[in-house]
Amino acid sequence: MWKFLDGYKPKVMVIDDIEDNIRVLGTLLEFSGFEVEAAQSADNALEQLQTLTPDIILLDVMMPQVDGFTLCKQLKINEKTKDIPVIFLTARTDEEAILQGFDSGGVDFISKPFNQKELLARIKTHLDLKITKEILSKKLDEITKINKQLVESKEDIERYYRLLQGEIISAADYVQSLLPPKIKKGKIATNWLFAPSQNLGGDSFGYHWIDNENFAIYLLDVSGHGVASALQSVSVLNMLRFETLPVKDFTNPAEVFRELNKAYPIQKHNYLFFTIFYAVFNTKTRILKYSGAGHPPPFLFTDKIEPILLNSQNILIGTKDNPKFLFEELFVPPNAKLYIYSDGIIDPNTFDFTQWNEETLIQYIKNNILNSDNLNKVVDDLLEISITKALKDDVSLLQINFL
């Protein structure tokens, strides 16, 4: 059973025209600590939602008269219901249906028959996102109000700054809580560093097993700074780790990029775009499929003198309709190490206004962390050369050891 703060029971509305489906879902959700409301038609749901405000809606797609997609669009233009996350429950898993669902305002798709643990995990994830957005929105409203009332006094300015920094720290902590545990044993070992900047950027990363042989690795960086960039980064991260994109083959980086580009056009996402590196390692063949979209090229260190740069020529995600995405393949020998990083690591505020570049970063890795795995040293050294003694941008560094 899920445990929630202060004994609060999140409200879930289940909308499905089949009574047995409502009964099964209702029993599972109530046992798991949720309060459940149900509706068997779009009209019935809209009537109830005039007085009810659920935390999340589970919506069947195939319903008579008004289907789930149409109802979702109606909910998203209603001021009272537009911010309620909608998860579609459907037997349809074709690309057209999934894209139609996201276009109508849904946040996720769960196929029927559903896995109980997966269903509960996704509900929990979207509830966490909703609650975090509400908290941040409330705090930002408070900050905006304070900003209007500020007088030119030192005390008021300091209070405003402390509030703003507190909310940025909270958002950074939330992003960090979603990052994957480090893997110490097995065919692959991982290590990583995540150091958010004072202004909070859009970095996030993850990795997971697609199946028994294929291991997915990804790091992304959403443009801009602040809460909006961080929340979009979390949204993309969840789509990848839960594999909710309408992708037939998650071992194909080009296909993953095509669907991300469809799901995150800048016109619909506050003109935020993102760079990303995505790779899949097959432990049986030791082939690494990889691709980058506007992202700095990672380094693969082997027993050779110089590392291999994993360059890609793809454009940024979300900036153009239907671009062509490509991916590369290479054989990874045993004991190779892959370093994937965000641009914050090669663009610090230095005393002489110079940047770290690929060449200097490669030399730094060789001299400082290749054999020690002490990634925290990177932040210490960046702060040492920084003019402000603070990070200008998020710093993310992901190390993958192919054993």
C-alpha positions in Angstrom: 0.0 0.0 0.0 1.3 3.5 -0.9 1.9 5.8 2.0 1.1 9.4 1.6 2.0 12.5 3.7 -0.3 13.4 6.6 -2.6 10.4 5.8 -3.8 12.1 2.6 -5.6 9.8 0.2 -5.2 10.9 -3.4 -8.4 10.9 -5.4 -8.5 8.9 -8.6 -11.4 9.1 -11.0 -11.9 6.0 -13.2 -13.9 6.6 -16.4 -14.9 3.4 -18.2 -18.1 2.3 -19.8 -17.6 -1.3 -18.6 -18.7 -1.8 -15.0 -16.4 -4.8 -14.4 -13.4 -2.7 -15.4 -14.3 -0.1 -12.8 -14.8 -2.7 -10.2 -11.4 -4.3 -10.7 -9.6 -0.9 -10.9 -11.5 0.4 -7.9 -10.6 -2.5 -5.7 -6.9 -2.3 -6.6 -6.7 1.4 -6.1 -8.7 1.5 -2.8 -6.5 -1.3 -1.4 -3.4 0.7 -2.4 -4.6 3.8 -0.5 -6.4 5.8 -3.0 -9.9 7.3 -2.9 -11.8 6.3 -6.0 -14.6 8.0 -8.0 -16.1 6.4 -11.0 -18.1 7.4 -14.2 -19.4 5.2 -17.0 -19.7 7.8 -19.7 -18.3 11.2 -20.7 -21.4 13.0 -19.7 -21.5 11.4 -16.3 -17.8 12.3 -15.8 -18.3 15.9 -16.8 -21.3 16.2 -14.5 -19.3 14.8 -11.5 -16.3 17.0 -12.3 -18.4 20.1 -11.7 -18.1 19.4 -8.0 -15.2 16.9 -7.7 -11.5 17.6 -8.2 -9.6 14.3 -8.5 -5.8 14.3 -8.4 -5.6 12.1 -11.5 -7.9 10.5 -14.1 -7.8 7.0 -15.6 -9.7 7.2 -18.8 -10.7 4.4 -21.2 -10.3 5.3 -24.8 -13.0 3.1 -26.4 -16.3 4.4 -25.1 -19.6 4.9 -26.9 -20.9 8.3 -27.9 -17.9 10.3 -26.7 -14.5 8.5 -26.8 -11.7 9.1 -24.4 -9.7 11.3 -26.7 -12.6 13.7 -27.2 -13.3 13.8 -23.5 -9.7 14.5 -22.7 -9.7 17.5 -25.1 -12.8 18.8 -23.3 -11.1 18.5 -19.9 -8.0 20.4 -21.1 -10.0 23.4 -22.2 -11.9 23.6 -18.9 -10.2 25.9 -16.4 -11.2 23.6 -13.5 -9.9 20.4 -15.0 -7.1 21.4 -17.4 -4.3 20.6 -14.9 -5.6 17.2 -13.9 -3.2 14.5 -15.3 -5.1 12.0 -17.6 -3.7 8.5 -18.1 -5.3 6.5 -21.0 -6.3 2.9 -20.5 -6.6 1.1 -23.8 -6.2 -2.0 -25.8 -5.0 0.1 -28.7 -1.2 0.3 -28.8 -0.7 1.6 -32.4 1.3 4.7 -33.0 -1.6 6.7 -34.3 -3.6 6.1 -31.1 -0.7 7.0 -28.8 0.1 10.2 -30.7 -3.6 11.1 -30.7 -3.7 10.5 -27.0 -0.7 12.8 -26.3 -2.1 15.4 -28.7 -5.4 15.5 -26.8 -3.6 16.2 -23.6 -2.9 12.8 -22.0 0.3 12.3 -20.0 0.6 8.5 -20.3 -0.7 5.3 -21.9 -1.3 2.0 -20.1 -2.2 -0.9 -22.3 -4.9 -3.4 -21.4 -4.7 -5.9 -19.8 -2.5 -3.8 -17.4 0.2 -4.9 -15.0 -0.9 -3.9 -11.5 2.6 -2.9 -10.3 3.3 -0.9 -13.5 -0.1 0.9 -13.2 0.4 1.9 -9.6 4.0 3.0 -10.3 2.9 5.2 -13.2 0.1 6.7 -11.1 2.5 7.5 -8.3 5.0 9.1 -10.8 2.4 11.4 -12.3 1.0 12.2 -8.8 4.5 13.2 -7.7 4.9 15.4 -10.8 1.5 17.0 -10.3 2.1 17.7 -6.6 5.6 19.1 -7.3 4.2 21.4 -10.0 1.5 22.6 -7.6 3.9 23.3 -4.8 6.3 25.1 -7.1 3.5 27.1 -8.7 2.2 28.1 -5.3 5.6 29.2 -4.2 6.3 31.0 -7.4 3.0 32.9 -7.0 4.2 33.8 -3.5 7.5 35.0 -4.9 5.7 37.0 -7.6 3.5 38.7 -5.0 6.5 39.5 -2.9 8.3 40.9 -5.9 5.5 43.4 -6.5 5.6 44.5 -2.9 9.3 44.7 -2.6 10.7 48.0 -1.3 14.3 49.0 -1.7 15.3 47.6 1.6 18.1 45.1 2.2 15.9 42.9 4.4 13.1 42.4 1.8 15.6 41.7 -1.0 17.4 39.1 1.0 14.1 37.4 2.0 13.0 37.3 -1.7 16.3 35.7 -2.7 16.2 33.1 0.0 12.7 32.1 -1.1 13.7 31.8 -4.7 16.8 29.8 -3.9 14.8 27.5 -1.7 12.4 26.6 -4.4 15.2 26.0 -6.9 16.9 23.7 -4.4 13.6 21.8 -4.0 13.2 21.3 -7.7 16.8 20.2 -8.0 16.3 17.7 -5.2 13.3 16.3 -7.0 15.2 15.8 -10.2 18.0 14.1 -8.3 15.6 11.7 -6.6 14.6 10.3 -10.1 18.1 9.5 -11.1 19.0 5.8 -11.3 20.9 3.9 -8.6 24.5 3.2 -9.4 25.3 -0.3 -10.6 28.3 -1.9 -8.9 28.2 -5.5 -10.1 27.3 -7.4 -13.3 28.1 -7.1 -17.0 27.9 -3.3 -16.7 28.9 -0.9 -13.9 27.8 2.7 -13.7 28.9 5.8 -11.9 27.6 9.3 -12.2 27.8 12.9 -11.1 24.9 15.4 -11.0 25.6 18.9 -9.7 22.8 21.4 -10.4 23.7 25.1 -10.9 22.4 28.0 -8.8 19.9 28.7 -11.5 18.8 25.0 -12.1 19.1 23.8 -15.7 17.5 21.0 -17.6 19.9 18.1 -17.1 18.8 14.6 -16.4 19.9 11.1 -17.3 19.1 7.4 -16.8 19.7 3.8 -17.9 17.7 0.6 -17.7 17.5 -2.9 -19.2 15.2 -3.0 -22.2 15.4 -6.8 -22.1 17.9 -9.5 -20.9 20.5 -8.4 -23.4 20.0 -4.8 -24.2 20.9 -1.9 -21.9 19.7 1.6 -22.7 21.7 4.7 -21.6 20.6 8.3 -22.1 21.5 11.9 -21.0 19.6 15.0 -22.0 19.8 18.7 -21.5 16.7 20.9 -21.9 17.4 24.5 -23.0 17.1 27.4 -20.5 17.1 27.5 -16.7 14.6 27.2 -13.9 11.6 25.1 -13.0 10.1 24.9 -16.5 13.3 23.4 -18.0 13.6 21.0 -15.0 10.0 19.7 -15.3 10.3 19.1 -19.1 13.6 17.2 -18.5 11.8 15.0 -15.9 8.9 14.4 -18.4 11.3 13.2 -21.1 13.2 11.1 -18.6 10.0 9.3 -17.5 9.0 8.7 -21.1 12.3 6.9 -21.7 12.6 4.9 -18.6 8.9 3.7 -18.6 9.1 3.3 -22.4 5.8 5.1 -23.0 6.8 6.6 -26.3 5.1 4.9 -29.3 8.4 3.2 -30.3 8.4 -0.3 -31.7 12.1 -0.9 -31.1 13.8 1.0 -28.2 17.1 -0.5 -29.3 17.0 1.8 -32.3 18.2 5.3 -31.3 17.0 6.9 -34.5 13.4 5.7 -33.9 13.5 6.9 -30.3 14.6 10.4 -31.6 11.9 10.5 -34.2 9.2 9.9 -31.6 10.7 12.3 -29.1 10.7 14.9 -31.8 7.0 14.3 -32.5 6.1 14.4 -28.7 8.1 17.6 -27.9 7.8 20.2 -30.6 9.0 23.6 -29.3 5.8 25.3 -30.3 3.8 23.2 -27.7 6.5 23.3 -25.0 7.2 27.0 -24.2 9.8 27.0 -27.0 12.1 24.7 -25.0 14.2 22.2 -27.0 16.7 19.7 -25.8 19.9 17.9 -26.7 20.2 14.2 -26.0 22.6 11.2 -26.3 21.0 7.8 -26.4 22.8 4.5 -26.7 21.9 0.8 -26.4 24.6 -1.9 -25.5 24.0 -5.5 -26.4 25.8 -7.7 -23.9 25.8 -10.7 -26.2 27.3 -9.1 -29.3 29.0 -6.2 -27.5 27.7 -3.9 -30.1 26.8 -0.3 -29.0 24.2 1.5 -31.1 24.3 5.2 -30.4 23.1 8.6 -31.6 23.2 12.2 -30.4 20.9 15.1 -31.2 22.9 18.3 -30.8 24.7 16.8 -27.8 28.4 17.0 -27.0 30.1 13.8 -28.3 30.9 11.2 -25.5 34.3 9.6 -25.2 34.8 5.8 -25.2 38.1 4.9 -23.6 39.6 1.5 -24.5 43.1 0.1 -24.4 44.0 2.4 -27.3 46.1 5.5 -26.6 43.3 7.9 -27.6 39.6 7.5 -26.9 36.9 7.2 -29.6 34.6 10.2 -30.0 31.0 9.2 -30.5 30.0 12.0 -32.9 26.5 12.4 -34.4 25.1 14.9 -36.9 21.5 15.0 -35.8 19.7 18.3 -35.0 18.2 19.3 -31.7 15.0 17.6 -30.6 11.8 19.6 -31.2 13.2 22.3 -33.5 12.1 20.9 -36.9 9.2 18.7 -38.2 10.1 15.2 -39.4 13.9 15.5 -39.6 16.0 12.5 -40.6 17.7 10.9 -37.6 20.6 8.4 -38.0 22.5 6.2 -35.6 26.0 4.5 -35.5 27.3 1.2 -34.3 30.6 0.1 -32.9 32.1 -2.9 -31.1 33.0 -2.3 -27.4 35.9 -4.3 -26.1 35.9 -5.6 -22.5 36.9 -3.1 -19.8 36.1 0.0 -21.9 34.7 3.1 -20.2 32.2 5.5 -21.7 31.9 9.1 -20.5 28.7 11.0 -21.4 28.4 14.6 -20.2 26.3 17.8 -20.5 27.7 21.0 -21.8 27.9 22.5 -18.3 31.2 20.6 -17.9 32.9 22.3 -20.9 31.6 25.8 -20.4 32.5 27.0 -16.9 33.1 30.7 -15.9 36.9 30.7 -16.0 39.2 33.5 -14.9 40.4 34.1 -18.5 36.9 33.4 -20.0 38.2 30.3 -21.9 36.3 27.1 -22.1 37.2 23.5 -21.5 36.9 21.8 -24.9 36.9 18.2 -26.0 40.7 18.0 -26.0 41.2 19.4 -22.5 38.3 17.4 -21.1 39.8 14.1 -22.5 43.2 15.0 -20.9 41.4 15.9 -17.7 39.7 12.5 -17.6 42.9 10.7 -18.3 44.8 12.5 -15.6 42.1 12.6 -12.9 39.3 10.2 -13.0 39.9 7.4 -15.6 41.6 5.1 -13.1 40.2 6.5 -9.8 36.5 6.9 -10.7 36.3 9.9 -8.4 33.8 12.0 -10.3 33.2 14.4 -7.5 36.6 15.9 -8.2 35.2 17.4 -11.4 32.9 19.8 -9.4 35.7 20.8 -7.1 38.0 21.7 -10.0 35.3 23.6 -11.9 34.5 25.7 -8.8 38.2 26.4 -8.3 38.5 28.0 -11.8 35.1 29.7 -11.7 35.0 33.5 -11.4 31.9 33.4 -9.2 32.9 30.2 -7.3 29.5 28.8 -8.5 28.4 26.6 -11.3 27.1 28.5 -14.4 25.1 25.5 -15.6 24.1 22.0 -14.5 27.0 19.6 -14.6 26.2 16.0 -15.4 28.7 13.2 -16.0 27.7 9.6 -16.6 30.4 6.9 -16.6 29.6 3.4 -18.0 32.0 0.5 -17.5 31.6 -2.3 -20.0 33.0 -5.3 -18.2 
